[in-house]
Amino acid sequence: MRRRQAQQEEERSKVPRLSAIRVGVEEVRGGMVAARAQQEDPSMAVLAASIARHGMLQPIVVRRDGQAGRYVLVCGARRLLACRMLGLKRVDALLFEGSAQAAAACFLEEHATRKQPHFLDEAHVIEQAGAEDVQSCCVLSACEIVRRMHMMALDEETLAQIRRGGLSLEQAEPLLSVPDAARRREAASIIAERGLTPRQARRLILPPVSSPSADGEDDACKGTSASKRRAIREAMEAADAIARQLSARGMAATVAMHSQDRGVCIQIFMKNPETPMQEKAAH
Protein backbone atom coordinates (compact mmCIF):
# COMPACT_ATOMS: atom_id res chain seq x y z
CA MET A 1 0.00 0.00 0.00
CA ARG A 2 2.74 2.46 0.95
CA ARG A 3 4.68 1.60 -2.19
CA ARG A 4 1.59 2.32 -4.34
CA GLN A 5 0.99 5.62 -2.58
CA ALA A 6 4.63 6.54 -3.10
CA GLN A 7 4.34 5.72 -6.80
CA GLN A 8 1.18 7.82 -7.12
CA GLU A 9 2.83 10.77 -5.38
CA GLU A 10 5.83 10.41 -7.68
CA GLU A 11 3.59 10.40 -10.76
CA ARG A 12 1.72 13.47 -9.53
CA SER A 13 5.00 15.27 -8.95
CA LYS A 14 5.88 14.76 -12.63
CA VAL A 15 2.70 16.51 -13.84
CA PRO A 16 3.56 20.12 -14.80
CA ARG A 17 1.88 22.76 -12.66
CA LEU A 18 0.11 25.83 -14.03
CA SER A 19 -0.32 29.10 -12.17
CA ALA A 20 -1.87 32.38 -13.28
CA ILE A 21 0.50 35.35 -13.54
CA ARG A 22 0.86 38.73 -15.27
CA VAL A 23 3.91 39.15 -17.48
CA GLY A 24 5.43 41.99 -19.41
CA VAL A 25 5.09 41.50 -23.17
CA GLU A 26 8.77 42.27 -23.67
CA GLU A 27 9.72 39.72 -21.01
CA VAL A 28 8.48 36.85 -23.22
CA ARG A 29 10.79 35.59 -25.93
CA GLY A 30 10.73 32.94 -28.62
CA GLY A 31 8.00 30.48 -29.29
CA MET A 32 7.60 27.20 -31.13
CA VAL A 33 7.03 28.81 -34.56
CA ALA A 34 8.60 31.76 -36.34
CA ALA A 35 6.88 35.09 -35.68
CA ARG A 36 7.48 36.21 -39.29
CA ALA A 37 4.99 33.64 -40.62
CA GLN A 38 2.39 34.85 -38.13
CA GLN A 39 2.82 38.48 -39.15
CA GLU A 40 1.85 37.65 -42.75
CA ASP A 41 -1.45 36.08 -41.64
CA PRO A 42 -4.30 38.47 -42.61
CA SER A 43 -6.43 37.20 -39.72
CA MET A 44 -3.98 38.78 -37.25
CA ALA A 45 -5.72 42.13 -37.71
CA VAL A 46 -9.04 40.54 -36.72
CA LEU A 47 -7.46 38.91 -33.66
CA ALA A 48 -5.86 42.18 -32.58
CA ALA A 49 -9.18 44.02 -33.00
CA SER A 50 -10.95 41.32 -30.96
CA ILE A 51 -8.43 41.59 -28.12
CA ALA A 52 -8.74 45.37 -28.19
CA ARG A 53 -12.53 45.13 -27.84
CA HIS A 54 -13.06 42.10 -25.60
CA GLY A 55 -9.67 41.53 -23.98
CA MET A 56 -7.60 38.35 -24.27
CA LEU A 57 -10.07 35.57 -23.58
CA GLN A 58 -7.41 32.86 -23.31
CA PRO A 59 -4.07 33.56 -21.57
CA ILE A 60 -0.79 32.70 -23.22
CA VAL A 61 1.31 29.90 -21.71
CA VAL A 62 4.95 30.53 -20.73
CA ARG A 63 7.73 28.83 -18.79
CA ARG A 64 10.64 30.40 -16.94
CA ASP A 65 13.78 31.30 -18.83
CA GLY A 66 17.25 30.88 -17.39
CA GLN A 67 17.46 34.65 -17.00
CA ALA A 68 15.69 36.25 -14.07
CA GLY A 69 12.39 37.85 -14.98
CA ARG A 70 12.33 36.32 -18.49
CA TYR A 71 9.98 33.75 -19.97
CA VAL A 72 9.85 31.43 -22.97
CA LEU A 73 6.57 31.22 -24.87
CA VAL A 74 4.90 27.78 -24.97
CA CYS A 75 1.44 28.45 -26.45
CA GLY A 76 -0.20 31.61 -27.78
CA ALA A 77 2.19 33.06 -30.39
CA ARG A 78 -0.66 34.71 -32.32
CA ARG A 79 -2.17 36.19 -29.16
CA LEU A 80 1.19 37.54 -28.03
CA LEU A 81 1.90 39.04 -31.45
CA ALA A 82 -1.55 40.68 -31.49
CA CYS A 83 -0.82 42.19 -28.07
CA ARG A 84 2.45 43.56 -29.42
CA MET A 85 0.58 45.03 -32.40
CA LEU A 86 -1.75 46.78 -29.94
CA GLY A 87 1.16 48.11 -27.89
CA LEU A 88 0.07 46.33 -24.69
CA LYS A 89 2.68 46.26 -21.93
CA ARG A 90 1.43 43.39 -19.74
CA VAL A 91 -0.77 40.37 -20.43
CA ASP A 92 -2.34 37.46 -18.57
CA ALA A 93 -0.39 34.21 -18.73
CA LEU A 94 -0.26 30.70 -17.33
CA LEU A 95 3.14 29.77 -15.93
CA PHE A 96 4.07 26.24 -17.05
CA GLU A 97 6.39 24.66 -14.52
CA GLY A 98 7.79 21.69 -16.43
CA SER A 99 10.62 20.63 -18.69
CA ALA A 100 11.29 21.90 -22.21
CA GLN A 101 10.26 18.48 -23.53
CA ALA A 102 6.92 18.63 -21.67
CA ALA A 103 6.38 22.16 -23.00
CA ALA A 104 6.97 20.97 -26.57
CA ALA A 105 4.50 18.14 -26.01
CA CYS A 106 1.86 20.62 -24.75
CA PHE A 107 2.40 22.81 -27.80
CA LEU A 108 1.93 19.88 -30.19
CA GLU A 109 -1.12 18.53 -28.36
CA GLU A 110 -2.76 21.94 -28.13
CA HIS A 111 -2.52 22.44 -31.89
CA ALA A 112 -3.37 18.84 -32.80
CA THR A 113 -6.66 18.99 -30.89
CA ARG A 114 -7.71 22.44 -32.06
CA LYS A 115 -10.77 22.38 -34.34
CA GLN A 116 -12.64 25.27 -35.92
CA PRO A 117 -16.42 25.27 -35.43
CA HIS A 118 -18.50 24.53 -38.54
CA PHE A 119 -19.90 27.64 -40.19
CA LEU A 120 -23.45 26.31 -39.62
CA ASP A 121 -22.74 26.23 -35.89
CA GLU A 122 -21.53 29.83 -36.15
CA ALA A 123 -24.70 30.75 -38.06
CA HIS A 124 -26.84 29.10 -35.37
CA VAL A 125 -25.06 31.09 -32.64
CA ILE A 126 -25.59 34.32 -34.61
CA GLU A 127 -29.27 33.47 -35.16
CA GLN A 128 -29.86 32.70 -31.48
CA ALA A 129 -28.12 35.85 -30.26
CA GLY A 130 -29.63 38.14 -32.90
CA ALA A 131 -27.66 39.05 -35.99
CA GLU A 132 -27.99 42.81 -35.56
CA ASP A 133 -26.84 42.69 -31.94
CA VAL A 134 -23.91 40.40 -32.78
CA GLN A 135 -22.83 42.65 -35.63
CA SER A 136 -22.85 45.71 -33.37
CA CYS A 137 -20.26 44.22 -31.01
CA CYS A 138 -18.27 41.91 -33.32
CA VAL A 139 -15.04 42.86 -35.05
CA LEU A 140 -15.83 40.58 -38.00
CA SER A 141 -17.14 42.43 -41.05
CA ALA A 142 -20.89 42.62 -41.59
CA CYS A 143 -20.37 40.63 -44.78
CA GLU A 144 -19.02 37.62 -42.86
CA ILE A 145 -22.08 37.61 -40.61
CA VAL A 146 -24.50 38.08 -43.51
CA ARG A 147 -22.89 35.23 -45.47
CA ARG A 148 -23.49 32.81 -42.62
CA MET A 149 -27.05 33.99 -42.08
CA HIS A 150 -27.89 33.55 -45.77
CA MET A 151 -27.00 29.86 -45.53
CA MET A 152 -29.74 29.33 -42.93
CA ALA A 153 -32.32 29.94 -45.70
CA LEU A 154 -31.52 26.51 -47.19
CA ASP A 155 -33.81 23.58 -46.44
CA GLU A 156 -33.04 21.28 -43.52
CA GLU A 157 -32.05 18.30 -45.68
CA THR A 158 -29.51 20.37 -47.62
CA LEU A 159 -28.09 21.79 -44.40
CA ALA A 160 -27.77 18.27 -43.00
CA GLN A 161 -25.98 17.14 -46.17
CA ILE A 162 -23.62 20.12 -45.99
CA ARG A 163 -22.75 19.16 -42.43
CA ARG A 164 -22.32 15.45 -43.25
CA GLY A 165 -20.10 16.28 -46.21
CA GLY A 166 -18.01 18.71 -44.17
CA LEU A 167 -18.44 21.48 -46.75
CA SER A 168 -16.87 24.83 -46.01
CA LEU A 169 -18.82 28.07 -46.33
CA GLU A 170 -17.07 28.81 -49.63
CA GLN A 171 -17.94 25.36 -51.02
CA ALA A 172 -21.58 25.56 -49.90
CA GLU A 173 -22.41 29.15 -50.90
CA PRO A 174 -23.04 28.32 -54.60
CA LEU A 175 -25.93 26.07 -53.46
CA LEU A 176 -27.92 29.24 -52.73
CA SER A 177 -28.20 29.70 -56.51
CA VAL A 178 -30.01 26.36 -57.01
CA PRO A 179 -33.81 26.83 -56.69
CA ASP A 180 -34.70 23.13 -56.82
CA ALA A 181 -34.16 21.31 -53.50
CA ALA A 182 -33.42 17.92 -55.12
CA ARG A 183 -30.78 19.42 -57.42
CA ARG A 184 -29.35 21.31 -54.47
CA ARG A 185 -28.88 18.14 -52.43
CA GLU A 186 -27.42 16.31 -55.42
CA ALA A 187 -24.93 19.14 -55.99
CA ALA A 188 -23.96 19.16 -52.29
CA SER A 189 -23.32 15.40 -52.47
CA ILE A 190 -21.13 15.75 -55.56
CA ILE A 191 -19.12 18.63 -54.05
CA ALA A 192 -18.45 16.57 -50.92
CA GLU A 193 -17.66 13.28 -52.68
CA ARG A 194 -15.28 14.86 -55.20
CA GLY A 195 -13.81 17.39 -52.79
CA LEU A 196 -14.45 20.23 -55.22
CA THR A 197 -12.90 23.61 -54.61
CA PRO A 198 -15.24 26.64 -54.31
CA ARG A 199 -14.47 27.58 -57.92
CA GLN A 200 -15.18 24.04 -59.11
CA ALA A 201 -18.42 24.06 -57.08
CA ARG A 202 -19.54 27.21 -58.90
CA ARG A 203 -18.76 25.58 -62.24
CA LEU A 204 -20.76 22.50 -61.27
CA ILE A 205 -23.82 24.54 -60.34
CA LEU A 206 -23.59 26.90 -63.31
CA PRO A 207 -26.85 26.37 -65.27
CA PRO A 208 -26.48 25.08 -68.86
CA VAL A 209 -26.58 27.65 -71.63
CA SER A 210 -29.11 26.91 -74.37
CA SER A 211 -27.63 26.28 -77.79
CA PRO A 212 -29.13 27.57 -81.06
CA SER A 213 -28.56 24.19 -82.78
CA ALA A 214 -31.54 22.05 -83.73
CA ASP A 215 -31.01 18.30 -84.01
CA GLY A 216 -27.26 18.13 -83.50
CA GLU A 217 -24.42 20.41 -82.43
CA ASP A 218 -21.49 20.83 -84.75
CA ASP A 219 -18.07 21.88 -83.54
CA ALA A 220 -18.79 25.56 -84.07
CA CYS A 221 -21.92 25.38 -81.92
CA LYS A 222 -20.05 23.52 -79.21
CA GLY A 223 -17.41 26.21 -79.27
CA THR A 224 -20.06 28.90 -78.94
CA SER A 225 -21.66 27.10 -76.00
CA ALA A 226 -18.32 26.73 -74.23
CA SER A 227 -17.60 30.39 -74.88
CA LYS A 228 -20.92 31.38 -73.30
CA ARG A 229 -20.24 29.26 -70.25
CA ARG A 230 -16.80 30.79 -69.90
CA ALA A 231 -18.29 34.29 -70.22
CA ILE A 232 -20.84 33.54 -67.49
CA ARG A 233 -18.14 32.19 -65.20
CA GLU A 234 -16.07 35.31 -65.76
CA ALA A 235 -19.12 37.48 -65.05
CA MET A 236 -19.75 35.56 -61.82
CA GLU A 237 -16.14 36.03 -60.75
CA ALA A 238 -16.37 39.74 -61.60
CA ALA A 239 -19.55 40.03 -59.51
CA ASP A 240 -17.76 38.27 -56.64
CA ALA A 241 -14.93 40.80 -56.90
CA ILE A 242 -17.39 43.72 -56.80
CA ALA A 243 -19.16 42.22 -53.79
CA ARG A 244 -15.84 41.87 -51.94
CA GLN A 245 -14.95 45.49 -52.73
CA LEU A 246 -18.33 46.68 -51.44
CA SER A 247 -17.98 44.60 -48.29
CA ALA A 248 -14.49 45.99 -47.69
CA ARG A 249 -16.07 49.47 -47.71
CA GLY A 250 -18.59 48.45 -45.06
CA MET A 251 -21.49 47.61 -47.40
CA ALA A 252 -22.22 43.91 -46.87
CA ALA A 253 -22.80 42.32 -50.29
CA THR A 254 -23.31 38.78 -51.57
CA VAL A 255 -23.76 37.30 -55.05
CA ALA A 256 -26.49 34.95 -56.27
CA MET A 257 -27.14 33.38 -59.67
CA HIS A 258 -30.22 31.66 -61.13
CA SER A 259 -31.85 30.78 -64.45
CA GLN A 260 -34.20 33.34 -65.97
CA ASP A 261 -35.93 33.49 -69.38
CA ARG A 262 -33.68 30.86 -71.02
CA GLY A 263 -30.67 32.74 -69.71
CA VAL A 264 -28.82 33.50 -66.49
CA CYS A 265 -29.40 36.24 -63.93
CA ILE A 266 -26.49 37.31 -61.69
CA GLN A 267 -27.47 39.51 -58.76
CA ILE A 268 -25.47 41.43 -56.17
CA PHE A 269 -27.36 41.83 -52.90
CA MET A 270 -26.42 44.75 -50.68
CA LYS A 271 -27.67 44.96 -47.10
CA ASN A 272 -29.70 48.06 -46.39
CA PRO A 273 -28.42 49.49 -43.06
CA GLU A 274 -32.00 50.46 -42.18
CA THR A 275 -33.36 46.95 -42.86
CA PRO A 276 -33.11 44.24 -40.16
CA MET A 277 -30.63 41.59 -41.18
CA GLN A 278 -33.14 38.81 -40.59
CA GLU A 279 -35.26 39.98 -43.53
CA LYS A 280 -34.62 37.85 -46.62
CA ALA A 281 -33.58 39.54 -49.82
CA ALA A 282 -36.22 39.20 -52.55
CA HIS A 283 -35.13 36.96 -55.43
Salt bridges, closest charged atoms under 4 A:
GLU26 OE2 - ARG84 NE 3.99
ASP41 OD2 - ARG78 NH1 2.69
ASP65 OD2 - ARG29 NE 2.71
ASP92 OD1 - ARG22 NH1 3.18
GLU97 OE1 - ARG17 NH2 3.39
GLU110 OE1 - HIS111 NE2 3.47
GLU110 OE2 - ARG114 NH2 2.82
ASP121 OD1 - ARG163 NH1 3.10
GLU122 OE1 - ARG148 NE 2.77
GLU132 OE2 - LYS271 NZ 3.62
GLU144 OE2 - ARG147 NH1 3.08
GLU144 OE1 - ARG148 NH1 2.95
ASP155 OD1 - ARG184 NH2 2.67
ASP155 OD2 - ARG185 NH1 3.36
GLU157 OE1 - ARG185 NE 3.32
GLU170 OE2 - ARG147 NH2 3.35
GLU173 OE2 - ARG147 NE 2.82
GLU237 OE2 - ARG199 NE 3.14
ASP240 OD2 - ARG202 NE 3.83
